[in-house]
């Protein structure tokens, strides 16, 4: 049997000025395990040397969902509907992205993870689609159960994502008030909702990097194509 790749999964910290707990979405780790990887939960630490050494022990990085990124980090002032931020989490995820990029190791970003990845590589986001995007748009903050897809997406041809969705369309769940605006240099937009909101980006180069605006960790138990996304990521880390 092939060696199972070890996948770092980023985490949140509890609310408050002095959080005492790291909080890790369980479904990310279960998906990595099911897809053939070994999930390792990464605490939010500040020492870059420690983060670098940790990255060297890992084969892939899963950037999980969570709260907003500090707009000052991407040279913008916060808009009124900018959400809660965690500067420590921003710093540690930016550091991991830098180290994984240097080492040419795969990354998979989900929701916030997609936005962080895009920003770290020099792309832009809408801090709040409901107030910043002029065109009308769909409901991207669904009230339906998290395991239920509520809007469709179209997937561009000749992308990594199209390997999973050869029909060029899919239905996804949606819990976001932000989205990618312009893809970072070296990335392309690989899926959009019918209203033009970016739902996925991916690297143009050889190293696997995909960012999804939706939450496949809530869908893989019921939808094989969503499980296949995790498998594609894990296989790229071997
Ligand atoms: Mn959406």
py3Dmol code that shows the C-alpha trace and the ligand (Angstrom):
import py3Dmol

protein = """\
ATOM      1  CA  UNK A   1       0.000   0.000   0.000  1.00  0.00           C
ATOM      2  CA  UNK A   2       1.202   3.488  -0.859  1.00  0.00           C
ATOM      3  CA  UNK A   3       2.284   5.731   1.966  1.00  0.00           C
ATOM      4  CA  UNK A   4      -0.517   7.941   3.196  1.00  0.00           C
ATOM      5  CA  UNK A   5       0.335  11.639   2.792  1.00  0.00           C
ATOM      6  CA  UNK A   6       0.246  13.743   5.938  1.00  0.00           C
ATOM      7  CA  UNK A   7      -2.076  16.710   5.570  1.00  0.00           C
ATOM      8  CA  UNK A   8      -1.995  19.759   7.825  1.00  0.00           C
ATOM      9  CA  UNK A   9      -5.467  21.142   8.515  1.00  0.00           C
ATOM     10  CA  UNK A  10      -5.644  24.761   9.674  1.00  0.00           C
ATOM     11  CA  UNK A  11      -7.840  25.673  12.610  1.00  0.00           C
ATOM     12  CA  UNK A  12      -9.673  28.562  14.250  1.00  0.00           C
ATOM     13  CA  UNK A  13      -9.374  29.985  17.721  1.00  0.00           C
ATOM     14  CA  UNK A  14     -12.392  30.555  19.919  1.00  0.00           C
ATOM     15  CA  UNK A  15     -13.800  34.094  20.087  1.00  0.00           C
ATOM     16  CA  UNK A  16     -12.409  36.658  22.463  1.00  0.00           C
ATOM     17  CA  UNK A  17      -9.291  38.697  23.066  1.00  0.00           C
ATOM     18  CA  UNK A  18      -7.415  35.830  24.760  1.00  0.00           C
ATOM     19  CA  UNK A  19      -8.735  32.624  23.210  1.00  0.00           C
ATOM     20  CA  UNK A  20      -7.950  29.494  25.193  1.00  0.00           C
ATOM     21  CA  UNK A  21      -9.123  26.921  22.670  1.00  0.00           C
ATOM     22  CA  UNK A  22      -8.299  25.933  19.125  1.00  0.00           C
ATOM     23  CA  UNK A  23     -11.357  24.822  17.240  1.00  0.00           C
ATOM     24  CA  UNK A  24     -11.038  22.452  14.302  1.00  0.00           C
ATOM     25  CA  UNK A  25     -13.887  21.444  12.044  1.00  0.00           C
ATOM     26  CA  UNK A  26     -14.132  17.682  12.407  1.00  0.00           C
ATOM     27  CA  UNK A  27     -15.446  17.038   8.901  1.00  0.00           C
ATOM     28  CA  UNK A  28     -12.244  18.310   7.225  1.00  0.00           C
ATOM     29  CA  UNK A  29     -10.165  15.700   9.040  1.00  0.00           C
ATOM     30  CA  UNK A  30     -12.679  12.929   8.403  1.00  0.00           C
ATOM     31  CA  UNK A  31     -12.680  13.776   4.670  1.00  0.00           C
ATOM     32  CA  UNK A  32      -8.865  13.699   4.540  1.00  0.00           C
ATOM     33  CA  UNK A  33      -8.857  10.338   6.316  1.00  0.00           C
ATOM     34  CA  UNK A  34     -11.518   8.904   4.006  1.00  0.00           C
ATOM     35  CA  UNK A  35      -9.608  10.164   0.944  1.00  0.00           C
ATOM     36  CA  UNK A  36      -6.448   8.309   2.012  1.00  0.00           C
ATOM     37  CA  UNK A  37      -4.513  10.974   3.910  1.00  0.00           C
ATOM     38  CA  UNK A  38      -3.466  11.399   7.524  1.00  0.00           C
ATOM     39  CA  UNK A  39      -4.985  14.607   8.912  1.00  0.00           C
ATOM     40  CA  UNK A  40      -2.946  16.629  11.401  1.00  0.00           C
ATOM     41  CA  UNK A  41      -4.549  19.595  13.088  1.00  0.00           C
ATOM     42  CA  UNK A  42      -2.331  22.674  13.105  1.00  0.00           C
ATOM     43  CA  UNK A  43      -2.541  24.953  16.154  1.00  0.00           C
ATOM     44  CA  UNK A  44      -2.427  28.716  15.559  1.00  0.00           C
ATOM     45  CA  UNK A  45       1.205  29.437  16.528  1.00  0.00           C
ATOM     46  CA  UNK A  46       3.292  32.549  15.968  1.00  0.00           C
ATOM     47  CA  UNK A  47       6.903  31.364  15.720  1.00  0.00           C
ATOM     48  CA  UNK A  48       7.718  31.224  12.009  1.00  0.00           C
ATOM     49  CA  UNK A  49      10.588  28.800  12.589  1.00  0.00           C
ATOM     50  CA  UNK A  50       8.181  26.385  14.227  1.00  0.00           C
ATOM     51  CA  UNK A  51       5.680  26.802  11.400  1.00  0.00           C
ATOM     52  CA  UNK A  52       8.409  26.226   8.815  1.00  0.00           C
ATOM     53  CA  UNK A  53       9.643  23.077  10.547  1.00  0.00           C
ATOM     54  CA  UNK A  54       6.064  21.845  10.778  1.00  0.00           C
ATOM     55  CA  UNK A  55       5.508  22.466   7.069  1.00  0.00           C
ATOM     56  CA  UNK A  56       8.571  20.346   6.290  1.00  0.00           C
ATOM     57  CA  UNK A  57       6.937  17.410   8.049  1.00  0.00           C
ATOM     58  CA  UNK A  58       3.740  17.726   5.982  1.00  0.00           C
ATOM     59  CA  UNK A  59       2.847  16.652   2.437  1.00  0.00           C
ATOM     60  CA  UNK A  60      -0.169  18.893   1.841  1.00  0.00           C
ATOM     61  CA  UNK A  61      -2.067  21.806   3.386  1.00  0.00           C
ATOM     62  CA  UNK A  62      -5.816  22.088   3.829  1.00  0.00           C
ATOM     63  CA  UNK A  63      -6.824  25.690   4.543  1.00  0.00           C
ATOM     64  CA  UNK A  64     -10.159  25.424   6.321  1.00  0.00           C
ATOM     65  CA  UNK A  65     -13.124  27.782   6.436  1.00  0.00           C
ATOM     66  CA  UNK A  66     -13.589  30.498   9.022  1.00  0.00           C
ATOM     67  CA  UNK A  67     -13.915  34.181   9.694  1.00  0.00           C
ATOM     68  CA  UNK A  68     -12.755  37.090   7.523  1.00  0.00           C
ATOM     69  CA  UNK A  69      -9.187  38.096   6.684  1.00  0.00           C
ATOM     70  CA  UNK A  70      -7.985  41.458   8.055  1.00  0.00           C
ATOM     71  CA  UNK A  71      -8.523  43.892   5.136  1.00  0.00           C
ATOM     72  CA  UNK A  72      -5.373  45.846   6.080  1.00  0.00           C
ATOM     73  CA  UNK A  73      -3.395  42.712   5.191  1.00  0.00           C
ATOM     74  CA  UNK A  74      -4.428  43.212   1.585  1.00  0.00           C
ATOM     75  CA  UNK A  75      -4.129  46.988   1.663  1.00  0.00           C
ATOM     76  CA  UNK A  76      -7.815  47.825   2.009  1.00  0.00           C
ATOM     77  CA  UNK A  77      -9.749  49.653   4.693  1.00  0.00           C
ATOM     78  CA  UNK A  78     -12.578  47.583   6.225  1.00  0.00           C
ATOM     79  CA  UNK A  79     -16.044  48.132   4.733  1.00  0.00           C
ATOM     80  CA  UNK A  80     -18.955  48.428   7.213  1.00  0.00           C
ATOM     81  CA  UNK A  81     -19.979  44.801   6.649  1.00  0.00           C
ATOM     82  CA  UNK A  82     -16.477  43.417   7.077  1.00  0.00           C
ATOM     83  CA  UNK A  83     -16.752  40.588   9.621  1.00  0.00           C
ATOM     84  CA  UNK A  84     -14.852  39.338  12.645  1.00  0.00           C
ATOM     85  CA  UNK A  85     -11.107  38.818  12.126  1.00  0.00           C
ATOM     86  CA  UNK A  86      -8.269  36.932  13.851  1.00  0.00           C
ATOM     87  CA  UNK A  87      -4.876  38.511  13.062  1.00  0.00           C
ATOM     88  CA  UNK A  88      -2.982  35.548  14.561  1.00  0.00           C
ATOM     89  CA  UNK A  89      -4.765  33.088  12.302  1.00  0.00           C
ATOM     90  CA  UNK A  90      -4.114  35.354   9.290  1.00  0.00           C
ATOM     91  CA  UNK A  91      -0.372  35.423  10.040  1.00  0.00           C
ATOM     92  CA  UNK A  92      -0.043  31.704  10.556  1.00  0.00           C
ATOM     93  CA  UNK A  93      -1.964  30.796   7.411  1.00  0.00           C
ATOM     94  CA  UNK A  94       0.012  33.304   5.311  1.00  0.00           C
ATOM     95  CA  UNK A  95       3.218  31.768   6.691  1.00  0.00           C
ATOM     96  CA  UNK A  96       2.124  28.217   5.883  1.00  0.00           C
ATOM     97  CA  UNK A  97       1.124  29.256   2.354  1.00  0.00           C
ATOM     98  CA  UNK A  98       4.560  30.841   1.869  1.00  0.00           C
ATOM     99  CA  UNK A  99       6.388  27.724   3.090  1.00  0.00           C
ATOM    100  CA  UNK A 100       4.241  25.289   1.108  1.00  0.00           C
ATOM    101  CA  UNK A 101       4.656  27.413  -2.008  1.00  0.00           C
ATOM    102  CA  UNK A 102       8.441  27.478  -1.587  1.00  0.00           C
ATOM    103  CA  UNK A 103       8.454  23.702  -1.180  1.00  0.00           C
ATOM    104  CA  UNK A 104       6.084  23.228  -4.166  1.00  0.00           C
ATOM    105  CA  UNK A 105       3.644  21.245  -2.049  1.00  0.00           C
ATOM    106  CA  UNK A 106      -0.111  21.042  -2.759  1.00  0.00           C
ATOM    107  CA  UNK A 107      -2.710  23.245  -1.101  1.00  0.00           C
ATOM    108  CA  UNK A 108      -6.466  22.960  -0.927  1.00  0.00           C
ATOM    109  CA  UNK A 109      -8.437  25.986   0.298  1.00  0.00           C
ATOM    110  CA  UNK A 110     -12.050  25.896   1.397  1.00  0.00           C
ATOM    111  CA  UNK A 111     -14.167  29.070   1.688  1.00  0.00           C
ATOM    112  CA  UNK A 112     -11.966  31.357   3.827  1.00  0.00           C
ATOM    113  CA  UNK A 113      -9.101  29.085   2.718  1.00  0.00           C
ATOM    114  CA  UNK A 114      -9.820  29.960  -0.918  1.00  0.00           C
ATOM    115  CA  UNK A 115      -9.791  33.667  -0.089  1.00  0.00           C
ATOM    116  CA  UNK A 116      -6.624  33.483   2.028  1.00  0.00           C
ATOM    117  CA  UNK A 117      -4.804  31.581  -0.710  1.00  0.00           C
ATOM    118  CA  UNK A 118      -5.896  34.059  -3.367  1.00  0.00           C
ATOM    119  CA  UNK A 119      -4.893  37.054  -1.224  1.00  0.00           C
ATOM    120  CA  UNK A 120      -1.541  35.566  -0.224  1.00  0.00           C
ATOM    121  CA  UNK A 121      -0.669  35.191  -3.909  1.00  0.00           C
ATOM    122  CA  UNK A 122      -1.725  38.777  -4.703  1.00  0.00           C
ATOM    123  CA  UNK A 123      -5.350  38.389  -5.793  1.00  0.00           C
ATOM    124  CA  UNK A 124      -8.328  40.405  -4.571  1.00  0.00           C
ATOM    125  CA  UNK A 125     -11.639  39.637  -2.857  1.00  0.00           C
ATOM    126  CA  UNK A 126     -14.946  41.274  -2.129  1.00  0.00           C
ATOM    127  CA  UNK A 127     -14.956  41.923   1.606  1.00  0.00           C
ATOM    128  CA  UNK A 128     -18.748  41.710   1.427  1.00  0.00           C
ATOM    129  CA  UNK A 129     -20.567  40.733  -1.741  1.00  0.00           C
ATOM    130  CA  UNK A 130     -23.942  42.001  -0.543  1.00  0.00           C
ATOM    131  CA  UNK A 131     -22.731  45.589  -0.201  1.00  0.00           C
ATOM    132  CA  UNK A 132     -19.749  45.779  -2.569  1.00  0.00           C
ATOM    133  CA  UNK A 133     -20.879  44.027  -5.687  1.00  0.00           C
ATOM    134  CA  UNK A 134     -23.123  46.116  -7.850  1.00  0.00           C
ATOM    135  CA  UNK A 135     -24.651  43.383  -9.991  1.00  0.00           C
ATOM    136  CA  UNK A 136     -27.532  41.469  -8.447  1.00  0.00           C
ATOM    137  CA  UNK A 137     -26.611  38.139  -7.003  1.00  0.00           C
ATOM    138  CA  UNK A 138     -27.946  34.898  -5.634  1.00  0.00           C
ATOM    139  CA  UNK A 139     -28.386  33.935  -2.007  1.00  0.00           C
ATOM    140  CA  UNK A 140     -24.908  32.801  -0.966  1.00  0.00           C
ATOM    141  CA  UNK A 141     -25.720  32.561   2.742  1.00  0.00           C
ATOM    142  CA  UNK A 142     -28.063  29.617   2.666  1.00  0.00           C
ATOM    143  CA  UNK A 143     -30.557  28.810   5.392  1.00  0.00           C
ATOM    144  CA  UNK A 144     -30.833  25.189   4.248  1.00  0.00           C
ATOM    145  CA  UNK A 145     -28.914  22.417   6.068  1.00  0.00           C
ATOM    146  CA  UNK A 146     -25.191  22.507   5.430  1.00  0.00           C
ATOM    147  CA  UNK A 147     -25.241  19.134   3.677  1.00  0.00           C
ATOM    148  CA  UNK A 148     -27.738  20.385   1.076  1.00  0.00           C
ATOM    149  CA  UNK A 149     -26.596  22.119  -2.142  1.00  0.00           C
ATOM    150  CA  UNK A 150     -28.577  25.290  -2.864  1.00  0.00           C
ATOM    151  CA  UNK A 151     -27.101  26.854  -6.006  1.00  0.00           C
ATOM    152  CA  UNK A 152     -25.442  25.685  -9.171  1.00  0.00           C
ATOM    153  CA  UNK A 153     -22.013  26.478 -10.554  1.00  0.00           C
ATOM    154  CA  UNK A 154     -20.488  26.198 -13.992  1.00  0.00           C
ATOM    155  CA  UNK A 155     -17.012  24.765 -14.325  1.00  0.00           C
ATOM    156  CA  UNK A 156     -14.537  25.917 -16.938  1.00  0.00           C
ATOM    157  CA  UNK A 157     -13.120  23.424 -19.405  1.00  0.00           C
ATOM    158  CA  UNK A 158      -9.494  22.326 -19.218  1.00  0.00           C
ATOM    159  CA  UNK A 159      -9.253  22.842 -15.472  1.00  0.00           C
ATOM    160  CA  UNK A 160      -8.409  20.457 -12.652  1.00  0.00           C
ATOM    161  CA  UNK A 161     -11.959  20.882 -11.436  1.00  0.00           C
ATOM    162  CA  UNK A 162     -13.323  19.700 -14.794  1.00  0.00           C
ATOM    163  CA  UNK A 163     -11.675  16.304 -14.156  1.00  0.00           C
ATOM    164  CA  UNK A 164     -14.199  15.850 -11.361  1.00  0.00           C
ATOM    165  CA  UNK A 165     -17.112  17.540 -13.097  1.00  0.00           C
ATOM    166  CA  UNK A 166     -16.827  16.645 -16.803  1.00  0.00           C
ATOM    167  CA  UNK A 167     -20.424  17.782 -17.412  1.00  0.00           C
ATOM    168  CA  UNK A 168     -19.323  21.341 -16.626  1.00  0.00           C
ATOM    169  CA  UNK A 169     -21.844  21.955 -13.873  1.00  0.00           C
ATOM    170  CA  UNK A 170     -22.473  21.055 -10.259  1.00  0.00           C
ATOM    171  CA  UNK A 171     -24.666  22.007  -7.334  1.00  0.00           C
ATOM    172  CA  UNK A 172     -22.993  23.318  -4.203  1.00  0.00           C
ATOM    173  CA  UNK A 173     -23.794  24.571  -0.728  1.00  0.00           C
ATOM    174  CA  UNK A 174     -23.083  28.211   0.067  1.00  0.00           C
ATOM    175  CA  UNK A 175     -22.191  30.014   3.312  1.00  0.00           C
ATOM    176  CA  UNK A 176     -20.161  33.039   2.413  1.00  0.00           C
ATOM    177  CA  UNK A 177     -20.470  36.804   2.354  1.00  0.00           C
ATOM    178  CA  UNK A 178     -17.100  37.245   0.670  1.00  0.00           C
ATOM    179  CA  UNK A 179     -15.700  35.929  -2.608  1.00  0.00           C
ATOM    180  CA  UNK A 180     -12.687  36.146  -4.870  1.00  0.00           C
ATOM    181  CA  UNK A 181     -12.812  39.226  -7.111  1.00  0.00           C
ATOM    182  CA  UNK A 182      -9.712  38.829  -9.299  1.00  0.00           C
ATOM    183  CA  UNK A 183      -7.688  35.627  -9.282  1.00  0.00           C
ATOM    184  CA  UNK A 184      -4.079  36.009  -8.146  1.00  0.00           C
ATOM    185  CA  UNK A 185      -1.258  35.916 -10.713  1.00  0.00           C
ATOM    186  CA  UNK A 186      -0.589  32.274 -11.555  1.00  0.00           C
ATOM    187  CA  UNK A 187      -4.204  31.340 -10.796  1.00  0.00           C
ATOM    188  CA  UNK A 188      -7.364  31.154 -12.866  1.00  0.00           C
ATOM    189  CA  UNK A 189     -11.033  31.175 -12.072  1.00  0.00           C
ATOM    190  CA  UNK A 190     -12.295  27.633 -12.585  1.00  0.00           C
ATOM    191  CA  UNK A 191     -15.947  27.894 -11.490  1.00  0.00           C
ATOM    192  CA  UNK A 192     -18.610  30.570 -11.163  1.00  0.00           C
ATOM    193  CA  UNK A 193     -22.161  30.770  -9.868  1.00  0.00           C
ATOM    194  CA  UNK A 194     -24.869  31.891 -12.359  1.00  0.00           C
ATOM    195  CA  UNK A 195     -24.546  35.451 -10.969  1.00  0.00           C
ATOM    196  CA  UNK A 196     -20.838  35.556 -11.831  1.00  0.00           C
ATOM    197  CA  UNK A 197     -19.611  35.146  -8.249  1.00  0.00           C
ATOM    198  CA  UNK A 198     -16.340  33.209  -8.288  1.00  0.00           C
ATOM    199  CA  UNK A 199     -16.806  29.762  -6.741  1.00  0.00           C
ATOM    200  CA  UNK A 200     -13.389  28.199  -7.448  1.00  0.00           C
ATOM    201  CA  UNK A 201      -9.838  29.135  -8.377  1.00  0.00           C
ATOM    202  CA  UNK A 202      -6.858  26.968  -9.172  1.00  0.00           C
ATOM    203  CA  UNK A 203      -3.194  27.258  -9.994  1.00  0.00           C
ATOM    204  CA  UNK A 204      -2.157  27.327 -13.640  1.00  0.00           C
ATOM    205  CA  UNK A 205       1.123  25.572 -12.842  1.00  0.00           C
ATOM    206  CA  UNK A 206       2.025  21.997 -12.052  1.00  0.00           C
ATOM    207  CA  UNK A 207       1.599  22.217  -8.283  1.00  0.00           C
ATOM    208  CA  UNK A 208      -1.927  21.370  -7.181  1.00  0.00           C
ATOM    209  CA  UNK A 209      -3.611  24.394  -5.642  1.00  0.00           C
ATOM    210  CA  UNK A 210      -7.382  24.647  -5.643  1.00  0.00           C
ATOM    211  CA  UNK A 211      -9.604  27.022  -3.717  1.00  0.00           C
ATOM    212  CA  UNK A 212     -13.335  26.380  -3.397  1.00  0.00           C
ATOM    213  CA  UNK A 213     -15.881  28.895  -2.195  1.00  0.00           C
ATOM    214  CA  UNK A 214     -18.273  26.157  -1.142  1.00  0.00           C
ATOM    215  CA  UNK A 215     -17.943  23.589   1.637  1.00  0.00           C
ATOM    216  CA  UNK A 216     -17.283  20.073   0.274  1.00  0.00           C
ATOM    217  CA  UNK A 217     -16.606  18.812   3.813  1.00  0.00           C
ATOM    218  CA  UNK A 218     -20.353  18.922   4.407  1.00  0.00           C
ATOM    219  CA  UNK A 219     -21.196  17.139   1.144  1.00  0.00           C
ATOM    220  CA  UNK A 220     -18.776  14.228   0.715  1.00  0.00           C
ATOM    221  CA  UNK A 221     -20.884  11.775   2.715  1.00  0.00           C
ATOM    222  CA  UNK A 222     -23.721  12.137   0.199  1.00  0.00           C
ATOM    223  CA  UNK A 223     -22.049  13.143  -3.059  1.00  0.00           C
ATOM    224  CA  UNK A 224     -19.306  11.012  -4.590  1.00  0.00           C
ATOM    225  CA  UNK A 225     -17.999  13.820  -6.819  1.00  0.00           C
ATOM    226  CA  UNK A 226     -17.298  15.854  -3.687  1.00  0.00           C
ATOM    227  CA  UNK A 227     -15.378  12.935  -2.184  1.00  0.00           C
ATOM    228  CA  UNK A 228     -13.460  12.750  -5.461  1.00  0.00           C
ATOM    229  CA  UNK A 229     -12.285  16.347  -4.903  1.00  0.00           C
ATOM    230  CA  UNK A 230     -10.612  15.357  -1.652  1.00  0.00           C
ATOM    231  CA  UNK A 231      -9.166  12.244  -3.303  1.00  0.00           C
ATOM    232  CA  UNK A 232      -7.710  14.325  -6.146  1.00  0.00           C
ATOM    233  CA  UNK A 233      -6.045  16.574  -3.566  1.00  0.00           C
ATOM    234  CA  UNK A 234      -4.689  13.692  -1.478  1.00  0.00           C
ATOM    235  CA  UNK A 235      -3.351  11.876  -4.543  1.00  0.00           C
ATOM    236  CA  UNK A 236      -1.515  15.027  -5.598  1.00  0.00           C
ATOM    237  CA  UNK A 237       0.281  14.976  -2.209  1.00  0.00           C
ATOM    238  CA  UNK A 238       1.697  11.457  -2.564  1.00  0.00           C
TER     239      UNK A 238
END
"""
ligand_1 = """\
1
MN
Mn -21.970 30.512 -3.278
"""
view = py3Dmol.view(width=600, height=400)
view.addModel(protein, "pdb")
view.setStyle({"model": 0}, {"cartoon": {"style": "trace"}})
view.addModel(ligand_1, "xyz")
view.setStyle({"model": 1}, {"stick": {}})
view.zoomTo()
view.show()
